[in-house]
């Protein structure tokens, strides 16, 4: 599934084509994707101007002059193509899976293609966005000002009814970071890369981030910086191309060539002086890659 850097890259790719243009025609080729399309979906979009695009977690948000917001989630295999540009190889786009086609007043045509149909789109009034079921419990954006070692520490503890810290949670740190209520948009790949960067084992209890008094530890500060850096590097590289993912222009991201641990089971650790070998375990049904030598518990 595309993660935050991939969705950010897609949003940035769509933005210059959509911003300021009207949606003059929308082709809806099926009644549903993962969920049914909203009632009057085509009618509510037709002849409406696109003000700007943004991203929240793993959603592309299209802000409209009607004060509606078009929410778009790529799911497992969703991708956009602009004016017929397609990617190659395993990312090749089959037109029979073009479920939504946006025709813009500037002449651009944007197609949403999704073979597995795990993506979805919704329309929500701008004033109600934060109360939407997909956003109401989301944590802070990892690249935003609200995300810090303090917010991580706050989520890592259990408090009593008076708000005093009782104890740190025992949740494995990888599971903790994948919880969208803790931080929005983080996925398996970038969590593992960030944990490797600060030498934290993915099985390590989240208590490593917080003192008995509930204050962030040095590791919490290091991890916060690592998460930001890994995401920024991935966005700069255009994301990672794994299975179905491609950018809006059809080209491929290349951050996967910078992976330190993800997908490198059995290969040598890249840390200077380390003689360890990358191992793979399964946590909550997801693969975790780490160096047992660098990332000791």
N, C-alpha and C positions, 0 to 999 in steps of 0.2 A: 504494500500500500504506500502511495506517495506520502512522504512526511513533510514537516514544515518547510524545509528548504525547497523541495520540489514544488509545493503549492505556491510559495512565495515567487519562485521563478516563473511559474505559469501565469500568476497574476500580473507580474511585471511584463510578461510577453503579450498578454491580452490588452493591457492598459492603453498603449498608444493607438491601437486599432479601434477601441471601443469608446474611449473618453471623448466626449463632445459630439458623438454621433447619435443618430436616432435609430431605433430598432424598427425598420420599416416593414419587415416581414419575418415571421417566425414559423418554421416548419416543425411541427410536433408529430413524430412518426410512430409513436406508441403512447399508450395511456399511462404507463408507469415505468420507473426504473426500479430501484430498491423499494421505493414507496410511490404511490400515485402522485402525479403532478397536481399542483393546486387547482382548485376550481377556477375556470376562466383564465388559465395560465397564459394562453396566447393573446387573448383580448386585453389583459392587464399590461402586457408588454408592448403591444403594437403601437407604433408612433410615439413611443416614450424616449426621451433623451437620456443618455448615460452621462451622469455627472462625473463620477470617478470610480475607481476600483480600489479595494483594500483587501486585507486578509485578516481573519481571526482564527487562530488555531490552524486546522487543516481545511478551512473553508475559504473559497474565493467569494468576495462580496461585491456585487455590482450595485452601486448607489444610483438611483433613478430620479428623474425630475418629478415623478409622481409621488415621491416620498416613500415609495416601496424600496425594498432591498431584495435583489435576487441572490439567494444563497446557493452556492454550487459546491458540491463535494465530489471528489474524483473516485471515491471508492477504491476498488482493487485495480481496475484496469481502465478507468476513464481518462480521456485525453482530449485536448482541443487541437484542431488544426485551423490555420488561417489561410484563406485563399488557396486551398488545395495542397499546401505544403504537407508532406508526410515524412515520417521517419522510415528507416530501412530495417531489414532483417526481422528479428522477432517483434519489433515494435511497429511493423507495417500495419497501416490502417485499412481495414476492410470497409468499404462504403455501406455495406448492408447493416453495419452497426452504428451508422450516423442517426442518432435518436432525436437530436435537436439541431436545427440549423438556424443561425441568426444572420439575417441579411441587414446590413447597415447602410445608412444614408450616404456614407462616403464610398460605397461600392465594395467594401470588404465583406467577406462571407466567412463566418466562424462556425465550425461544426463540432458538436460534442459527440464523440465516438466512445462506446463502452460495451465491449463484447460480453462481459460478465454481468453488467447491469447492477453493480453494487453501489454505484454512485447515485446521487439524487439532487434534485433542485427543489427549492421552495421559495415562496414569495412572502415577505413579512413586512409590515409597516415599520418604518425606521424607528419610531418611538417605542416599538415593542421588541426590538431586536434583543436586548439583554435579557428579556423574559422568555425568549424562545426556548423550547425544551432542549435544544442543542447547545445553548450558551449559558443557561441559568446557573449551572454549577461549575463552569470552567474556571480554572485557575488563571494566574497572570500570564501574559505573554513572556516567553523567556528572553526576548530581545527588547522588552519594554522596561520602563523605569520602575514598575511595580514589582518586578522580579528581583529578589536579592537573597543573600544568605539568611536574612531575618525571616523572610516568608517561608523559606525551606524549613528553618528551625521550628517555626510555628506549626507547620503541618506535620512535623515529625514527633510531636508529643501528644499525650493524652492528658486532658485537664479535668479537674473535678468541677462540680456544679458552681463553684465560686470563681472559676477561671484560673485556679492555681495548677501548676504543673504537677501531675501525679507521677508520670513515668514516660520514658521514651518508647515509641512504638518498636515492635520487634520485626516489622515488615522488612523483607530483603530490599536493599536500596534500589535495585533495578525495578522491581515491582512498584515501589513507591514513586519513582520518577515517571513511570508510564501511566500513572493515575492522572487523568486530565483535570481532576480537581486540585491537584498539587501544582502542576504547571501545564499550560495549554500547548498542544501541538507537538510535544516530544514523542518520538517513536523509537522503536527497538534499535535501529542502526545508530542513531546519534547519541542515545543514552549510553550504549556500550562504548562508543568512541570517546565520549566525555569521561566515563569512569576509568578507562584505560589511561587517559591523559593525566589523571590525578592519582593513579595507582590504587583505586578502590575496587575490591572484588565485587562482582554483581550480587553475590550471596551475602555480602556484609549487611548486618542489621542497620536500619536507618538511624539507629542511636549514635552512629559515628558522626552525625551532623549536629548533634546537640549536647550541651552540658546538662548536668543534673538540675541546674537552675533554669533550663530552657533557653539558654543563649546559644547562638551559632558557634560552632567550633571552627578552627582554622581550616579543616577539611571542607566545611560547608562553604567557606569563602572561596577556596580553591575550585570547588566543584561548580559553583555559580559562574565563575570566570571561564572555566573550561567549557561549560554548556554554551555560553555566548560565543566563544571563539570557534568551536566546532560548527555551530550553525552558520556563523558569518562566513567561515571558510567554504562551507558547502554551498551557500547561496552564491558566493563569488564564482564557484566552479560550475554553477548551473544545476546543482543537485546531483543525485546519483542515478544511474541508469540500471535498474534491476527489473528484469522481466518486462513489464508492460510500460514502464514510465518513459516519457519523452517530453521535451519542452513544447510550448505552444507553437513554435515555428517548425516543429518536427525534428529538430536536432537533439543530440543526446548530451545529458550532463556527464561530467567526468570526475566527480568527487570520489567515486568508487576506487579510483586509482590511488587515492590517498588513504584508504582504510588502513588502520593500524592493527585492528583485531577482527572486524566483522568479516565473516566468510573465509577466514584464514586458518581454519582448523588444521593442525598438523604442521604448520609452517613456523619458521623461526620468529621469535619476538624481535621487533625492530628497534627496541631500546638499546642504546649504546652500552656494551658490556654485559648485556643479559644473554644467557645461554638457554633461556626457557623456550618452550614450544606452545603455541596457541592451542588452547583446549576449547571444546564445545560442550555445554550442558543444556538441558531444557528446563526452563522456569516458566510455570504457568502456560505451558504449551508453546513457548517461544524460545528460539535458539539464543543462547548467550555465549559469546566468545570472549576469552580473557587469557592473560598470561599468569599461570599459577605462581611463577617466580616473582614477577613484578607486583602482582595484585594479590598478595597474601592476606588472609583474614587475621 
